[in-house]
């Protein structure tokens, strides 16, 4: 299973862009895109190497809020389990 985390375009270099998500920067190829990208656009990546779709900014924000909530719940669950392990 693959999760498509929205990535924000922060730099454009010909047919490649630098995107950022959760502090991680990746240089990815835009050859599969038919529409131009601009700095600030949100995109979906395939295998951390290619942009495959542009996202509506509101949809990207909503998806990131859900990912943040999921990460918090997982962190809480991991902390709970580590504090309640059997001896």
N, C-alpha and C positions, 0 to 999 in steps of 0.2 A: 504494500500500500504506500502511496506517495501523498504527501501533504504539500500543497502549493502555498507557500508563505509569500505574501506580497513583498516585492522588493522595489525600492525607490531608486530611480535613475539619478545619479549624482554627477556623472561626467559622460561626455560623448566623444568617441574617437573613431571617426569613419564608420566602419561596420561593426564596431564593438562599443559597448557601454560599460561603465562601472556602476554597479548597483550596490545598495546597502540594505541590510536587514539585520536588526538586532546587533548593530555594531560591526557586523562582518561585511567586508567589501569583496565583491567578486567582479572579475572582468569576464563578460559574456558576449557571445556573438548575436548579432541582430539579423543575420541573413534570412531567417524564416519569417521575418515581419514584412508585411506589405505597406504598412503605414509608418510614417516617421515618428521618432520618439524625441521628446524634449526633456531637459533636466526637470525633475520634479514629478515626472510620470511614474505611475506604479505599474509593474509588470509581473508576469508569471514566468517562471523559468522551468526548463526541462533539464533534469540531471545536472543542475548547477552550471550549465555550459551555454545554453541557448534561450533567448527570449522567445516565447511562443504566443504570448497574448499581452495586450495592454489592458489594465484594469481601470474601471471607474474609480476615481479617488474616494468616494463615499463607501463603495463596496470594499476597497482596500482597507480603509480605516475600521470598518465593522469586522472584517476578517482578522485584523491585527488585535482588536479588542478581545475577540474570541480566543485567539492563540495566547494572549496574555493571561486570560482567565484560566485556560487549560494549564498553562505552565505553573500558575500559582497553586491550583488544585493538586497537580502532580507533586509539587514541592512539599505541600502540606501533608500529602499522603505518605511520601517518602520519609519525612520527619516523624510522622506519627508511628510508622512501622519501625523505624530505627530506635525510637524511644520505648517500644513495647515488644521487643524481641524476647522470645523465650530464652531462659538462661541455659 
